[in-house]
Amino acid sequence: MLGHVDPQALKMMGDLTNTDCRQLPPNDPKVISLFSSDEALNLEHKYLPKDNGALGLPEFGTPFVRQMLRETNPTSFRDLLIISGLSHGTNVWNNNAQDLIEQKIADLRGVIGCRDDIMTYLISMNLDPHDAFVIMENVRKGKGLSKEDKENMLAHGVPQYYIDSCIKIKYLFPKGHACAYVMMALRVGYYKIYYPLEFYATFFTLRCDQYDIVSMIGGSEKIHDKLTEYKQRMSSNNPELALSVKEEEIEKTLQVALEMTERGFKFENIDIEKSDSTK
């Protein structure tokens, strides 16, 4: 059971749409497609280049994880589980799984994502279950492999790249936790596709701290202009032009606002008669 803002967001989207998030299908093809393509969002692509559609999805919408999605192109729940593990581990993706996938030594399903993967894989290679468990525990804690472990793995046909990968790992995520994150992202993704306005209303209520209402009501052109200005300032290397903490938060808000307007929706100005005081 995960805390944070995610259950609150699902409650708000459920209330707005009269749906129960626990009844949503976990394997909707359009929702799964969001992690590799934005086609299901029907974007105008006036300012946004083609990309995955994971922006605004919990745990998958950050620049780091979206880059991982571009490199791995997941197509199933299982793939997303591995990516969730890769993104939350230490020394698991960078200089490890990323290189193996890039050099085509292994595919996404051949790399270590979650700690449980090591034990189940080693058992499948006929290692003694107790040995497989001990190796998993040592690797997930960053203790690496003993000389005996390496010899045992090699004797059972475990490839050298897999052994090298185990040695590099400093921390590995549990699969149960990854599973909870993926289920959460898929539920939110369902609302993003089938109930877009409720999804964005919830996003701007619960997941944003700062807004530029003038740019937002100006539509995609004004939002894009503001984002371009921020981008130029960030790449100028001039300390005086650096974004303030508030502007960094506005920039994140505007990225989702641009996607929303590129889907054909728009913001209206705050209205004392219609607007909620806190949402």
C-alpha positions, 0 to 999 in steps of 0.5 A: 500500500503506497502513500503519497499523493497517488491514492488521493489523485485516483480518488479525485479522478474516480469522484469526477468520473463516477468510476472505481479505479479498482475496476479499471482493466489493467491491460488496456492496449491503448494505456500500455501504448502510452509508455512507448508512443503518444499516438493514443493521445491524438496530439496536434504535434504543433510544438510537441515532437513525437514521444512516449505519452508518459508525461504526468504518470506517477513514477514514469513521467520524469525526464530520467524515466521517460528517457529510459522508456525511449531506449527500451520501448516497453510493450507489456506489464512485465516490461514496465515492472523491469523498468520500474526496478531499473529506475529505482535501483542504484547502479542498475541502469546507468553503466549497467543494464543501459549498456547491455541493451545498447550493445545488444548483449541482452534485451530488456527481459535479459537484464536485472530489474528487481531483486526477485529476478535474480533468485528466480533466474538462478533457480531456473538455471538449476542453482540450489534455491538457498544459494540463489536466495543468498546471492540475491540478498547479497547483490541487492544490498550491494555486497557483490558476489563471492569467489564461490558464488561466481564459480557456482554461477559459471558452473550452471551456465550463467553468462559472464555479462550477468555475473558482471552486472550483479557485481556492479549493483549497489541496491535493488528494488523489490518486485512487489513495490515495483508492481504497486507503482506500475498498477498505479501508473496504468490506472492513471494512464487509463484516465489520461486516455479515456477521461482527459479533462478529469485527468488534467484537472486532478494533475493541476490540483494535486501535482503542481505547486506553481502556475503561470495562468497568463501563459496557460489561458493563452493556449499552446502558442503562449505556453510554448513561448514561455517554455522556449524562454525558460529553455534559452535561459537554462542553456545560457550558462549565465547565473543571473538568468538561472531559473528560480525554484518557483520558475522550475516548478512553473516549467514542469506545470507548463509542460503538462499544460502544453500537452493538454492544449495540443490535445485540443483542450483549453484553459479559461481564466479563473472565474469567481462564480465557477472556480473552486477555492482550493481545487 
